[in-house]
Amino acid sequence: MENQNHCCEEEGRKSHHSDKVKSNLVTRLNRIEGQIRGVKGMIEKDTYCDDVLNQIAAIQSALNGVGRMLLEGHMKSCVIERIQEGDHEVIDELLITMNKLMKK
């Protein structure tokens, strides 16, 4: 039986998160989507800049949380599996991705 958290299927390299993880990610992303719409509304209503900036900081924090969840799952499944299969290029791929996530 295939591991539900396996995320590096060779054909198309798809992610296979458990239903619980997928639901959690979708819930978080829906909340973030709502926050972004809220910021748009704040700007349209000429809301005080500091209030808008604080909301943007909250959105960035929420996105970082989603990224951390995905990164953790990726490292615990895909990266380990690919290393065990002798594919050490996954380390360079991971480092590039982490550098993108950490950019400010």
N, C-alpha and C positions, 0 to 999 in steps of 0.2 A: 504494500500500500504506500502511495506517495505521501511524503511529509507535507502537511498543509502549509507550513511556513517556508517551504522550498521556494526560493525566489530567483533562481537562475536557470530556468528551463532553456536548454540549448536553442531550440527553434524560437526565435523572436525574443528570447530572454525575458520572459514574463515573470511577474511577481505573483506569488501564491500565498497570501496572508490568510490566517484563519478568519472565519466570519466575525469573531469578536474583535480582532485587531482592525479589520476592514471597517466595521461599524464605528469603532472608536475614532479612526482616522477621518471617516466621512463626517461624523458628528462635529469633530473639531474644525474641519474645513468649512462646514456649513456655518458654524459660529463665526469663523474668520470672514467668510463671505458677507455675512450680515454686518460685521464690524466695518468692513470696507464700504459697504453701501451707506452705513451711518456716517462715516467720514465724508463721503461725497455729499451727503445731505448737510452736514455741518458746514462745509465750504460753501454750498449753495445758499445757506442761511447766514453767511458772514459771521460764523461763530468765532470767538476769540482764538487767536492763533495758538496760544499755549494749550488750550483745551484740545484742539485738533492734534497738535503734536503729541500730547500725552496719549491720545487714542491711537495714533500711529505707532507709538512705542509699544502699546499693549498688543497691537496686531503683529508687530515684529516678534515680540516675545512668544506669542501663540504659534506663529509660523516656525520659530526655532524649536518649539516643543514638538511639533509634527515632524520636523526634520530629525530631531534626536530619536524619536520613536522609530522612524524608518531606518535610520543609521544603525541603531542597536539591533534591530531585526536582521538587517542586511549583514552585519558583521557576524552575528550568531548563526546565520544559516549560509547564505551565499558565499561569503568570504571563506569561511572554514571549509565548506564543501569543495570549493574550487582549489584551495591550497592542498587539501587531501587528494585531489585528483591530479596534482602536479602543476596546476595552472597558477604560477606565481605572478603573472601579469595583473592579477586581481589587486595586488598590493598597490601598484602604480595607479590603477584605476581608482581605488579607494582614496589614495592620497590626493589625486586631482579633485575628486568630488569633495573631500573634506576642505581643501583649500577654497573651493567655490563657496561652500557653506559658511566659511569663516570670514570671507571678505566683508569689509565694511564700506 
